[in-house]
Amino acid sequence: MHEVRGRPARWSEEALQSLNSRFRGRPPEELLAWAAAHVGGPVALTCSFGGAAGMVLLDLVARHKLPITVLFLDTALLFPETYTLAEAAARHYGITIAWHQADLSLAAQTLQHGPALYERDPDRCCAIRKVAPLAEALRPYDAWVSGIRREQTTQRTATELLEWSVKHALLKLSPLATWRERDVWAYISAHAVPYNPLLDQGYPSLGCAPCTRPTSAADPRGGRWSGFAKTECGLHV
Ligand code: SF4
């Protein structure tokens, strides 16, 4: 049983509202630099090496040499291009990426739950392969930086730059919350940021291979969990 941390008084709703006002409209590197200097404990960035926004944040962290650890959740079901990018990015930026995997191997999951759990119960599969490993990976950190953006899904429309995550008992930062798709690609282009080649091949949103289909740019997350009402893996809800 792990001890659940309480919410520090300095991250009260009033304090976060004030910080959100301060960083609204400011470049994301200012929020990242503030977090690295002022959170008062270790800060982690999760990067899926699928979406382009995560690559923007990785570039900012590396470019500004910020003491922020990069975490990669390896579900063991990602596209080969995703693994290749994670390794190439580590070399490109000269950083160490902390890989995290589920406690249950795919073989053990098949034994316990049957084959291709993602085809029958994707919520359970995500809970095992994404949600539980993320909770474990974030445990040592006081703040979590993620690349989610308001325009991505209806559940993300209220995303703030800084929020208190009750689920993980830490400060959650979404420095690109208000960025549009075009802002992300403008940054990638201006700074020659490496990104997943599948994003140019009809996959505007990338997750695990069995749960991602090509789709149109007009409905970027329409290729995720097609056939299910599911639109979120559970990491950000
Ligand atoms: S995205 Fe699909 S394969 Fe990946 S963890 Fe979720 S259900 Fe399983």
Residues whose N, C-alpha, C, O or C-beta is under 5 A from the ligand:
A	BS01	SF4	T75 L77 Y118 P122 C125 C126 R129 K130 G207 C208 P210 C211
